[in-house]
Amino acid sequence: MRILTYGLLSAAFLLPSAAHAQGTAETLASYRRARAVLDSAIAAHGGLQRLAGLRSLSMRHDGMSHWRNQSPSARPPWATTATRGRLVLDFAGQRALWENQTQFPGGFHNHSRQLVAQSGGWSASLIERRWFSQDDATGNQRRNLMRRLPAWNLLTALERAPQLRYQGAATVAGRPHDVILYAAAENGTQVALYVDRRTRLLSKLEQLVTDAQVGDAAFEIAYLDYRPVAGIPLPSRRVVRRAGDVTEDIRLLDYVVDGPLPDSLFVRPADFVDGTGGPVADTSLVTLAPGVWLVQGVAGGNNSLAVEFEDHLMVVEAYGSDAASRRTIALLRSAVPGKRIRYLVPTHHHDDHTGGVRTFIAESVAVVTTPGNREYFETMARGTFTASPDAQSRAQAPLRLELVTGKRRVFADGTRRVEVIDIGPNPHADEMVVVYLPAERLLMQGDLLNLPADGRMRAGTLASRHFLEWVDRSGLAIDRIIPVHGRPQTVDQLREAVRLMEPRAE
């Protein structure tokens, strides 16, 4: 009887129902329609033979970066800075060179060059005259650079042809479009391509991302103002949006197709020093004083601070992500059993420094912050994280805020005293806290001075200068400054970094 039942069940699975057959037909129809849209778009962008036969393409860019959740204010409008540089794609040599010059809020100057090749690559700071090995540079990174140009998104979709599906019709800038989907090779994320029905040119690329503050969000690259270059339509403008906010608006200039590419262009500057430094153990504890630990290696080499009180712990900074914070919490539970984390102190609101805050909220840890960040963390706590669920997605814990009012808040018991001090407005953030341990003469800070891995001094920023001025006025006894980024430092090193600042010609 069991054998008969098994046979009947097997037959039921082997004979497709009408609904299943219809579903298969719909899948095939969706693929075929998407493939027709894709083929017509590739033809409009110069054709497969022309694109596949290209040896090289280079261009310059010039425009504005809009610093969403990286501005001095926790609310829009976001700070903007100029950005310019170039992209060189060597298809024959399977390598790409990316150069960019910009500033981050707070006087952070950046002029970098990156090479991505088949056998790894390197990056270089042209200001600091340092280079950094990037042995983990991959074809995916090269593809990410190539996606800045629309035709190569179409070719990537063609590589992933079995995943192609027709999403439907849409209107972009008042014009009808066909929308097709494919799954990205690196992580399977669906990418939507919007193809103009009249011109068959790619108007924009869109995909779902997880934003540190709001959760599920759309990431979009719009390609605008096409013009022909050597028989290939190329955009004159690119606009990037995240969660509806413009983060970049640039002009694309001086295209050169199949121009000469001297090998010297791809050679690492010979007179630069190696700033790579050694690897840092992932999320490990280093004792700074009895009951005070540096949590190092957080989310790729950054630091948090853990402080033990009589019956609880305080953590300073939740850098990175939910996964990074889960590792930190697990490590502290193992090292200090029986004491729960009661307080989390972010140094400022920037989303790289607060990307792991929701994990602590889920643990009912109180977030200690300044009044101007209340709305930012309220939005974060209720964010919708369904694409990449985190601890707070499951816990749905209420946000517990403890505000630093009057520029200073003291946490003390019979064993420890910690002062959380708002030193803002700072050029980097309007409200910026440092955390001071008077008995240990330690001061924790984020983004005010970052010493590189190789230990060589680098020039400070406007934020560093403001920080030094505050340190001198404060009269605090400080032996060590603990950074979120880089190595522990001294006040003398902070003073040297500010001394090294000079007017930049760039």
Secondary structure, DSSP 8 states (H G I E B T S, - for coil): -HHHHHHHHHHHHHS--HHHHHHHHHHHHHHHHHHHHHHHHHHHTT-HHHHHT--EEEEEEEEEEE-TT-SSSSSSS--EEEEEEEEEEETTTTEEEEEEEEEETTTEEEEEEEEEETTEEEEEETTTTEEEEETT--HHHHHHHHTTSHHHHHHHHHHTGGG-EEEEEEEETTEEEEEEEEE-TTT--EEEEEEETTT--EEEEEEEEEETTTEEEEEEEEEEEEEEETTEEEEEEEEEEETTEEEEEEEEEEEEES----GGGGS--TTSEE-------TTEEEEEETTEEEEEEETTTEEEEEEE-SSEEEEE---S-HHHHHHHHHHHHHHSTT-EEEEEE-SS--TTTSTTHHHHHHTT-EEEE-GGGHHHHHHHHT-B--SS--HHHHH-----EEE--TTEEEEE-SS-EEEEEE--S-SS-SS-EEEEETTTTEEEESSS--B-TT-------HHHHHHHHHHHHH----SEEEESBB--B-HHHHHHHHHT------
